[in-house]
Amino acid sequence: MLITMSLRISTPTDTSRGPPRLLVFPPKRSRWVFRWQSGLALESWLRIQARVFPSIDDLRQRFLDARYIADEVTLSQVYVSGELKKPVLIEGPPGCGKTELAKALASALDTVVERLQCYPGIDEEKAIGKFDTALQKLFLETQSDQLGTDWEFIRGRLCTMDFFVQGPIMRALQHTPKPCVLLIDEVDKVDEEFESMLLEVLSDWQLSIPRLGTVPHKTIPFVILTSNEVRRIGDPLRRRCAYFRAEFPTVEREAEILKTRSRTGSATLQRQIAGLSYALRAYRMEKPPSIAEILELEQVLHIMGISELDAGMRDLLLPFLAKTKEDRKRLTLQDGFASLVLNAKSHAARLNGADLVGVGT
């Protein structure tokens, strides 16, 4: 399988990266003919072509450059999934950073994200694409003199990629010169029929389209599927993926995220915000704040020139913390917000104490 993938990206005329070492000729009697030129061993050449990241250390540095905080286990899992060309299914609560991994990967790979946003009732045309009938009609009207009367030829000319409006999945498989990141967001919202369509893409990296035929890939995208667990995804799709479990970060991890992404230089305020985030999620809110909303809260405090959390800020911060009627009621109860701020400062003090212990040792 690795040989097949490598051969598809190697052509005799590709000299963009220096003289080609492997020449591939058209098949003869259903067999491929190869001519190997002197240089690297075949196995070494194939291994280099298949590698997504040179090493885990390289991936770690690229994530840091993208300002994405990942633990060592996640780094190893992403690295291995890339080497195996294995799609990644990430499940977890909304707002815990699942989509951000796809963006960080695109930055690390110096490529783009092709995003398929799923929703109930989405069909294959939205995901794959469809023929542009208006463009086909215009072509017939303007080129009728050159087309002649051979109907088979005309039909074959119209049913080509020239007249096909590509959707996110098709664009991902046809993306060149390097692979892109295909983000299939909130896949738990689609039905079983749509899942079956995804199986072909994730198994064979090709698409079977009526009138167009089977369209093979040009590059294999790094696929990220996210799920908020609205519906249980079927086992066949799960078997084709590496499974990641995403949860909201710990206080320590969120303080690290804030340190990386924060506009303020106050470590004390960053830790208080991380503590408030943790306290809010433990408060059994109807809609707990996402990581993105906590980063937005930090921006609000920075704009207002606030350097420390205070219970008197409740009304200012409510629009950014309570996004439902019930959550707003809970936070406006007597001493409700004040107790959260107290918990936030307690968590921040614990983080400060941990730092002091680290310095002492």
Secondary structure, DSSP 8 states (H G I E B T S, - for coil): -HHHHHHHT--TT--TTSS-SEEEEEEETTEEEEEE-SSS-HHHHHHHHH-SSS-HHHHHHHHHHTT----HHHHHHHHHHHHHT--EEEE--TTSSHHHHHHHHHHHTT--EEEEE--TT--HHHHTEEE-HHHHHHHHHHHHHHH-S-HHHHHHHHSSGGGEEE-HHHHHHT--SS--EEEEETGGGS-HHHHHHHHHHHHHSEEEETTTEEEE-SS--EEEEEE-SSS---HHHHHTSEEEE-----HHHHHHHHHHH-SS--HHHHHHHHHHHHHHHHTT-SS---HHHHHHHHHHHHHTT--S--GGGHHHHHHHH--SHHHHHHHTSTTHHHHHHHHHHHHHHHHHHHHHHHHH-
